[in-house]
Amino acid sequence: MGLRDIYEALARNNANSGGGQLPTYAERYLIRGVGLVNKPEDIGKIILKEVKGIPVYVRNVAEVTIGSEIRQGAAIKNGYTESVAGII
C-alpha cells in the first residue's frame, strides 16, 4: 500500500458532491454530500481496504499529524508585499 492508495482513499472518503434535486410540490431541495473530515483523528478512521473481512484503516499504516508544507513559491503584489493568488 503506497501513498497514492492513501491519497485516493482520502479523496473518496472526504469529497463534496452534488446529489441533484428533490422536487416536492412547489419547492425543490438541493441534495449535496459533504466531506466529514474535521480533525486528524477523522483521517485515521478512513478505511483503505479490507483483508479477509477486517478493515485496514489509515491509522494502521500511517501516523496522522498536523504538520507544515514546503513552500512552493510566492506571489508579490505591486513588487512590494506578498499576496495570495488563486485560479478559479
Secondary structure by P-SEA (a helix, b strand, c coil): ccaaaaaaaaaaabbbbbcbbbbcccbbbbbbbbbccccaaaaaaccccccccccccccccbbbbbbbccccccccccccbbbbbbcc
